[in-house]
Amino acid sequence: MIGVFVEHDNGTLTEASAEALTFARDLGEITAICVGAPDTDALGAHGVGRVMSAAIDGTYAPQAWGAAVAEAAAEASVLLAAGTERGNEVLAHAAIDLDAPFAANCLSYTDGDALRIRWGGSLHEEATVAAPRAVLTVAPHSVEASLASRPSSPEIVTLSPELSPEALAVRIVDQEEASAGVTLATAKVVVSGGRGVGSAEGFAALEELAELLGGKVGCSRVATNNGWRNHADQVGQTGTVIAPELYIACGISGAIQHWVGMMASKNILAINTDAEAPMVTKADYAIIGDLHEVLPALTAAIRAAKGL
């Protein structure tokens, strides 16, 4: 049995968990493990044979969710999840309860041999999981989500785990919707700024371009550290990992932790005065110039092309 901890938003399967299910199909028969009631039709479309749904009252509680996942995965030879913040946190707790080794951010896994991202993406590690059961997470956007060639009608099993008061001590008590509509993680176009933007006010040009392209504005860590943008806008290993159709890097040098966060982008355009900057040398396209001159010209050209 291959157990996959599945994240969902009020029943809707997340894209990250769809990637994890795609990853798992090569490993064996899949049992989806979740808290609450997901869309079982969507899980069946991904080839899930059984769904084990844990009934836990209240909001997200990492230790309690980990205990429930561990109980559901008692017979699993492999337990995996998407390498999201929640996926990594829940499986870390589950691994403790299962007394199993935990390998995070895996790119592949075969019979105990895992290839995973380490040191902020600067190297790949070949690791051996020497245990009867492996617990691992899948590196975000390392697999393109796809449906199973043969959909299934999953068996539904409801669990009512007995949880100690200690397991429920840490939990979300309140949450607010940061923004509606397209998010940084789901945007098809992301326009990001770094040190070269120069100030919080400098991001106005990026906002204008992103709006024209139907995208979102992101930033590098230096922009967050300088107080120019909120941490929610940060792209990178310590921010949001993204995979848009187009990533426009404005005045971003391309430090490794930032590159890890956006390297899955389908097309990368770098705008920078430094032709040797790592972001420029790795990008699909580059404009060598001052972004304060390039962005207004680019925005004007797009407006003209759209007849605006």
C-alpha positions as CSV (number, residue, x, y, z in Angstrom):
1,M,0.0,0.0,0.0
2,I,1.2,3.5,-0.9
3,G,-0.4,6.1,1.4
4,V,-0.6,9.6,0.1
5,F,-1.6,12.4,2.5
6,V,-3.9,14.6,0.4
7,E,-4.6,18.3,1.0
8,H,-7.8,19.8,-0.1
9,D,-9.6,23.1,0.1
10,N,-13.2,22.5,1.2
11,G,-13.1,19.3,-0.8
12,T,-11.2,20.5,-3.8
13,L,-7.9,18.7,-4.4
14,T,-4.9,21.0,-4.3
15,E,-2.5,21.1,-7.3
16,A,0.4,20.1,-5.1
17,S,-1.5,17.0,-3.9
18,A,-2.3,16.2,-7.5
19,E,1.4,16.2,-8.2
20,A,2.0,13.9,-5.2
21,L,-0.6,11.4,-6.5
22,T,1.0,11.5,-9.9
23,F,4.4,10.7,-8.3
24,A,2.8,7.9,-6.3
25,R,1.2,6.1,-9.2
26,D,4.6,4.6,-10.2
27,L,5.1,3.1,-6.8
28,G,2.0,0.9,-6.4
29,E,-1.7,0.9,-5.3
30,I,-2.6,4.3,-3.8
31,T,-4.6,4.9,-0.7
32,A,-5.4,8.6,-0.2
33,I,-5.3,9.8,3.4
34,C,-7.0,13.0,4.3
35,V,-8.7,15.0,7.1
36,G,-12.3,15.8,6.2
37,A,-14.1,15.0,3.0
38,P,-12.3,15.5,-0.3
39,D,-13.7,15.2,-3.8
40,T,-13.6,11.4,-4.2
41,D,-14.4,11.7,-8.0
42,A,-11.2,13.8,-8.4
43,L,-9.2,11.2,-6.4
44,G,-10.6,8.4,-8.5
45,A,-9.5,10.3,-11.6
46,H,-6.0,10.2,-10.3
47,G,-6.2,6.4,-9.8
48,V,-6.8,6.3,-6.0
49,G,-8.2,2.9,-5.0
50,R,-9.2,3.7,-1.4
51,V,-9.8,6.9,0.6
52,M,-9.2,7.0,4.3
53,S,-10.8,10.1,5.7
54,A,-10.1,11.1,9.3
55,A,-12.9,12.9,11.2
56,I,-11.2,15.6,13.4
57,D,-13.2,18.4,14.8
58,G,-12.0,21.9,14.5
59,T,-9.2,23.5,12.4
60,Y,-5.7,22.4,11.5
61,A,-3.7,20.9,14.3
62,P,-0.4,19.5,13.1
63,Q,0.3,17.0,15.8
64,A,-3.3,15.7,15.7
65,W,-3.3,15.4,11.9
66,G,0.1,13.7,12.0
67,A,-1.3,11.1,14.5
68,A,-4.4,10.5,12.3
69,V,-2.3,10.1,9.2
70,A,0.1,7.7,11.0
71,E,-2.9,5.6,12.1
72,A,-4.3,5.4,8.6
73,A,-0.8,4.5,7.2
74,A,-0.1,1.7,9.6
75,E,0.0,-0.8,6.7
76,A,1.7,1.4,4.2
77,S,5.2,0.6,2.8
78,V,5.5,4.2,1.7
79,L,3.8,7.3,3.1
80,L,4.2,10.4,1.0
81,A,2.8,13.9,0.6
82,A,3.4,17.1,-1.4
83,G,6.3,19.1,0.0
84,T,4.2,22.0,1.0
85,E,4.5,23.6,4.5
86,R,1.5,21.6,5.6
87,G,2.7,18.4,3.9
88,N,6.1,18.5,5.5
89,E,4.8,19.4,8.9
90,V,2.1,16.7,9.0
91,L,4.4,14.0,7.8
92,A,7.2,15.0,10.2
93,H,4.7,14.3,13.0
94,A,3.5,11.1,11.4
95,A,7.0,9.8,11.0
96,I,7.6,10.2,14.7
97,D,4.5,8.2,15.5
98,L,5.5,5.5,12.9
99,D,9.1,5.5,14.1
100,A,10.1,5.8,10.5
101,P,12.8,7.9,8.7
102,F,11.6,11.0,6.9
103,A,13.1,12.2,3.6
104,A,11.8,15.6,2.5
105,N,11.8,17.2,-1.0
106,C,12.3,14.1,-3.1
107,L,12.6,14.2,-6.8
108,S,12.3,10.4,-7.2
109,Y,12.0,7.3,-5.1
110,T,12.5,3.6,-6.1
111,D,12.8,0.7,-3.7
112,G,14.4,2.6,-0.8
113,D,16.6,4.9,-3.0
114,A,15.6,8.5,-3.0
115,L,16.9,11.5,-4.9
116,R,16.2,14.7,-3.1
117,I,16.9,18.4,-3.0
118,R,19.3,19.6,-0.3
119,W,21.0,22.8,0.7
120,G,18.5,25.2,-0.8
121,G,18.6,23.4,-4.2
122,S,22.3,23.8,-4.6
123,L,22.8,20.0,-4.7
124,H,20.9,16.7,-5.2
125,E,21.4,14.0,-2.6
126,E,21.2,10.3,-3.3
127,A,19.9,8.8,-0.1
128,T,18.9,5.2,1.0
129,V,16.0,4.8,3.3
130,A,17.0,1.7,5.3
131,A,13.7,0.9,7.0
132,P,10.6,-1.2,6.4
133,R,8.5,2.0,5.9
134,A,9.5,5.2,4.1
135,V,8.0,8.6,4.8
136,L,8.8,11.2,2.2
137,T,7.5,14.4,0.6
138,V,7.7,15.3,-3.1
139,A,9.6,18.5,-4.1
140,P,7.0,21.1,-5.3
141,H,6.6,21.2,-9.1
142,S,9.1,18.4,-9.6
143,V,6.3,16.4,-11.2
144,E,3.6,17.6,-13.6
145,A,0.2,16.5,-12.4
146,S,-1.7,14.2,-14.7
147,L,-4.7,12.0,-14.5
148,A,-4.6,8.2,-14.4
149,S,-5.0,6.3,-17.7
150,R,-7.8,4.4,-15.9
151,P,-10.0,6.2,-13.4
152,S,-11.2,4.3,-10.4
153,S,-14.2,4.3,-8.0
154,P,-12.4,4.5,-4.6
155,E,-13.6,2.7,-1.5
156,I,-14.3,5.2,1.3
157,V,-13.2,4.4,4.8
158,T,-13.9,6.9,7.7
159,L,-11.6,7.0,10.7
160,S,-12.3,8.4,14.1
161,P,-8.9,8.6,15.7
162,E,-8.6,8.9,19.4
163,L,-6.4,12.0,20.0
164,S,-4.9,13.2,23.3
165,P,-5.5,16.7,24.6
166,E,-1.7,17.3,24.0
167,A,-2.1,16.5,20.3
168,L,-4.8,19.3,20.0
169,A,-2.9,21.9,22.0
170,V,-1.4,23.6,19.0
171,R,-3.9,24.5,16.3
172,I,-5.1,27.3,14.1
173,V,-7.7,29.4,16.0
174,D,-8.4,32.0,13.4
175,Q,-7.5,32.8,9.8
176,E,-8.1,35.5,7.3
177,E,-8.2,35.4,3.5
178,A,-5.2,37.4,2.3
179,S,-6.5,37.9,-1.2
180,A,-9.2,36.7,-3.5
181,G,-8.8,35.3,-7.0
182,V,-5.4,34.5,-8.4
183,T,-2.6,33.9,-5.9
184,L,1.2,34.0,-6.2
185,A,1.2,30.2,-6.2
186,T,-1.4,29.8,-8.9
187,A,-0.7,32.8,-11.2
188,K,0.2,32.1,-14.8
189,V,2.4,35.2,-14.9
190,V,4.6,36.5,-12.0
191,V,6.5,39.8,-12.2
192,S,9.1,39.8,-9.4
193,G,11.4,42.5,-8.2
194,G,14.6,42.5,-6.3
195,R,17.3,44.9,-5.1
196,G,17.3,46.6,-8.4
197,V,13.8,48.0,-7.9
198,G,15.3,50.3,-5.3
199,S,12.3,51.0,-3.1
200,A,8.7,50.1,-2.2
201,E,7.5,52.8,-4.6
202,G,9.5,51.3,-7.4
203,F,7.2,48.3,-7.4
204,A,4.4,50.4,-8.9
205,A,5.8,49.7,-12.3
206,L,5.8,46.0,-11.6
207,E,2.2,46.1,-10.4
208,E,1.1,47.9,-13.6
209,L,2.8,45.3,-15.8
210,A,1.4,42.4,-13.8
211,E,-2.1,43.8,-14.0
212,L,-1.8,44.1,-17.8
213,L,-0.7,40.5,-18.0
214,G,-3.2,39.1,-15.6
215,G,-0.5,38.1,-13.2
216,K,0.8,38.7,-9.7
217,V,3.8,40.6,-8.2
218,G,6.4,38.7,-6.3
219,C,9.8,39.7,-4.8
220,S,13.1,38.4,-3.7
221,R,14.1,38.1,0.0
222,V,16.1,41.4,-0.1
223,A,12.8,43.2,-1.0
224,T,11.1,41.6,2.0
225,N,14.1,42.3,4.3
226,N,14.1,45.9,3.3
227,G,10.4,46.3,4.1
228,W,9.5,47.0,0.4
229,R,7.1,44.0,0.2
230,N,5.2,41.7,2.5
231,H,6.7,38.2,3.1
232,A,3.6,36.8,1.4
233,D,5.0,38.1,-1.8
234,Q,8.4,36.5,-1.5
235,V,9.4,33.9,-4.0
236,G,11.9,31.3,-3.0
237,Q,12.8,28.4,-0.7
238,T,11.8,30.5,2.3
239,G,8.9,32.0,0.5
240,T,6.5,30.6,-2.1
241,V,7.6,28.0,-4.6
242,I,6.0,28.7,-7.9
243,A,5.8,27.4,-11.5
244,P,4.1,30.0,-13.7
245,E,4.0,30.1,-17.5
246,L,6.1,33.2,-17.5
247,Y,8.4,34.6,-14.8
248,I,9.7,38.1,-15.2
249,A,12.6,38.8,-12.9
250,C,13.3,42.5,-12.5
251,G,16.6,43.5,-10.9
252,I,17.0,40.1,-9.2
253,S,20.5,38.7,-9.2
254,G,19.3,35.1,-8.8
255,A,20.6,33.7,-5.5
256,I,20.2,30.0,-5.1
257,Q,17.3,30.1,-2.6
258,H,15.3,32.4,-4.9
259,W,16.2,30.2,-8.0
260,V,14.9,27.1,-6.2
261,G,11.5,28.9,-5.7
262,M,10.9,29.7,-9.4
263,M,13.1,27.4,-11.4
264,A,10.1,25.3,-12.5
265,S,8.8,28.4,-14.5
266,K,8.0,27.5,-18.1
267,N,9.6,30.7,-19.4
268,I,11.9,33.1,-17.6
269,L,12.6,36.7,-18.7
270,A,15.4,38.5,-16.8
271,I,15.7,42.3,-16.8
272,N,19.0,43.4,-15.3
273,T,21.9,45.8,-15.9
274,D,24.4,42.9,-15.2
275,A,24.7,40.6,-18.1
276,E,26.6,38.1,-15.9
277,A,24.0,37.9,-13.1
278,P,23.1,34.3,-12.4
279,M,19.4,35.0,-13.2
280,V,20.4,36.4,-16.6
281,T,22.7,33.5,-17.5
282,K,20.0,30.9,-16.5
283,A,17.0,32.8,-18.1
284,D,15.4,31.8,-21.4
285,Y,15.3,35.5,-22.4
286,A,17.1,38.6,-21.0
287,I,16.9,42.3,-21.4
288,I,20.1,44.0,-20.4
289,G,19.2,47.5,-19.2
290,D,17.8,49.6,-16.4
291,L,14.5,48.2,-15.3
292,H,13.2,51.7,-14.6
293,E,13.5,52.4,-18.3
294,V,12.7,48.9,-19.6
295,L,9.4,48.4,-17.7
296,P,7.7,51.6,-18.9
297,A,8.6,50.8,-22.5
298,L,7.5,47.2,-22.1
299,T,4.2,48.3,-20.5
300,A,3.6,50.9,-23.2
301,A,4.2,48.3,-26.0
302,I,1.7,45.8,-24.3
303,R,-0.9,48.6,-24.0
304,A,-0.5,49.4,-27.6
305,A,-0.7,45.8,-28.7
306,K,-4.0,45.5,-26.7
307,G,-5.3,48.7,-28.0
308,L,-5.5,50.3,-24.6
